[in-house]
Amino acid sequence: MSRTLPLLLATLCWAGLAAPSAAEGRLDKIRATGQISLGFPDASPPFGFLDQNAKPVGYSLEICEHVAQKLKAVLGMNKLEVRHVPVMSATRIPLINNGTIDLECGTASNLPERHKLVSFAPTTFVAQVVLVAKKDTPVDVDDIASFRGKAISAQAGGETQRVATRINVRDKLDIQVMPAKDTAEVFLLVETGRAAGAINDDALAHATVAGAKRPADYKIGTKGLEFAPYGILEPKDDAAFKAAVDKAVVELIQDGTVARLYGKYFEQPIPPKGINLELPMSDVLRRALANPTDSGDEGAYR
């Protein structure tokens, strides 16, 4: 991780950095530098996290690592250094746009409004936004209205925060939406009683509960508030780079690599605690993989 430290420090001044020029696309940059930088969330299992040796791993990150090797072959490079850069929901888009990272490999929901800022690779996961709470908390995790007047934690800058805020305003629920820096902190606010519940994507909710000290103490909603297709983030307006990355992702879908990685991270024990989400692939994800799409339209996944 020491190699990523200078890049991580660079996030402190991202606003003052210039994005790569239009004349130099990401493929040119990667070829010239011999490096590709992959952004990843370091506390969002099973998508991106650190194993027992502090090595970056995860479903989304490993897909990106396979993409990097395919780009290496396309560019005819003998060697390609893959750098891992920790990011958060609030920093991932700025870091893509200023060139600090080339791809973001985590839990970015493919939303139509985000297409104004970034591009997305074909969808590789479709989540449902759900609620989580302790079993002894008098709320119904399938009914957000039962949290009226209470606090719900959500990842700052993420789609789940926007979902909670939108419903809260629309239904006048007087819910306090508490922002947290990452998935681990979202759950910590519930675990310590500072929030009555949390809102998160279902896979992240299952992962954090499975990794808790007493998993049986928690309840997870089964009624999704909305769909959230995930895709690897790409820089906007770099057609050649997007085409190369998208082609690589589709090849990984078609040759079974993505399905194999799904089994590895969602249906088998994962480090560092050996938890098993036991979360079979959903029908909606199977359909998305059978017909790869980078659409942000929820209707494309029904």
Disulfide bonds with the S-S distance in Angstrom:
Cys64-Cys105 2.15
